[in-house]
Amino acid sequence: MKKDLIGSFAWGGAILAIALAGSFARKMGYLDHDTVIRVVVGLNGLMIAWMGNRMPKTFVPSASARQARRVAAWSLVISGLIYAGLWAFAPIPVAIAGGSAAVIAGIVVTIGYCLSLKARARTA
């Protein structure tokens, strides 16, 4: 638990530090506005992927909960990497729509799998 909190605070602090450094670099004329936005928002996708990577490493006593956690982890990692990739390379309107759709799709896949596990458990 403590290790997860330290990692989460580290990500939050890193994103804030990079945002402040990007803002300072923009004011000094080294970066343009779009680059700062892409870097800071793209880091959110990398954080989502990192959280998905950490999920299966935590203990869960139930076998079905472990299955659901693995699917949730994969969907978070994939959607986070798609989100970050779109913010790195796609035009900003496409990155907004596609990145949001990727994260929402990951959530829908996770919820759908959990509901299918629940339905299978009821029939068994």
C-alpha positions in Angstrom: 0.0 0.0 0.0 2.7 2.5 1.0 4.7 1.6 -2.2 1.6 2.4 -4.4 1.1 5.7 -2.6 4.8 6.7 -3.1 4.6 5.8 -6.8 1.4 7.8 -7.2 2.8 10.8 -5.5 5.9 10.6 -7.6 3.8 10.6 -10.8 1.8 13.5 -9.6 4.9 15.5 -8.6 6.6 14.6 -11.9 3.6 15.8 -13.9 3.4 19.0 -11.9 7.2 19.6 -12.3 7.1 19.0 -16.0 4.1 21.2 -16.4 5.8 24.0 -14.6 9.0 23.5 -16.5 7.1 23.5 -19.8 5.2 26.6 -18.9 8.5 28.3 -18.0 10.1 27.1 -21.3 7.1 28.4 -23.2 7.4 31.8 -21.6 11.1 31.9 -22.4 10.3 31.1 -26.0 11.9 27.6 -26.1 8.6 25.7 -26.6 5.3 26.5 -28.2 1.9 26.1 -26.6 1.0 22.9 -28.5 4.2 21.1 -27.4 3.6 21.9 -23.8 0.0 20.7 -24.0 1.1 17.5 -25.8 3.8 16.6 -23.3 1.7 17.3 -20.2 -1.4 15.6 -21.4 0.5 12.7 -22.9 2.1 12.0 -19.5 -1.4 11.3 -18.2 -1.6 8.4 -20.7 1.7 7.1 -19.5 0.5 7.3 -15.9 -2.6 5.3 -16.9 -0.4 2.6 -18.5 1.8 2.6 -15.3 -1.3 2.1 -13.1 -2.4 -0.8 -15.3 1.0 -2.3 -15.1 0.9 -2.2 -11.3 -2.6 -3.8 -11.0 -1.8 -7.5 -11.4 1.1 -7.2 -8.9 -1.3 -6.7 -6.0 -2.7 -9.6 -4.1 -6.4 -10.5 -4.6 -7.7 -13.7 -2.8 -10.4 -14.7 -5.3 -9.6 -16.3 -8.6 -12.3 -14.4 -10.5 -11.1 -11.2 -9.0 -7.6 -12.0 -10.3 -9.0 -12.6 -13.8 -10.9 -9.3 -13.7 -7.8 -7.5 -12.5 -5.7 -9.0 -15.3 -8.2 -7.9 -17.9 -8.5 -4.4 -16.3 -4.7 -4.2 -16.2 -4.3 -5.0 -19.9 -7.1 -2.6 -20.9 -5.5 0.2 -18.9 -2.1 -0.4 -20.3 -3.3 -0.6 -23.9 -5.6 2.4 -23.6 -3.0 4.5 -21.8 -0.4 3.8 -24.4 -2.8 4.6 -27.2 -3.7 7.8 -25.4 -0.1 8.8 -25.0 0.7 7.9 -28.6 -2.1 9.9 -30.0 -1.1 12.9 -27.9 2.5 12.5 -29.2 1.8 12.1 -32.9 -1.8 12.9 -33.9 -3.3 16.4 -34.5 -4.7 17.8 -31.3 -8.5 17.4 -32.2 -7.8 13.7 -33.2 -5.8 13.2 -30.0 -8.6 14.6 -27.9 -11.3 12.4 -29.5 -9.2 9.3 -30.0 -7.5 9.4 -26.7 -10.8 9.8 -24.8 -12.3 7.0 -26.9 -9.4 4.7 -26.1 -9.7 5.3 -22.3 -13.5 4.9 -22.4 -13.1 1.7 -24.5 -10.7 0.4 -21.8 -13.2 1.1 -19.1 -16.1 -0.5 -21.1 -14.0 -3.6 -21.7 -13.2 -3.9 -18.0 -16.8 -3.4 -16.9 -18.1 -5.8 -19.6 -15.7 -8.5 -18.5 -16.6 -8.0 -14.9 -20.3 -8.3 -15.7 -19.6 -11.5 -17.8 -17.8 -13.0 -14.9 -20.7 -12.2 -12.6 -23.2 -13.8 -15.0 -21.0 -16.9 -15.3 -20.8 -17.2 -11.5 -24.6 -16.9 -11.2 -25.2 -19.7 -13.7 -22.6 -22.0 -12.2 
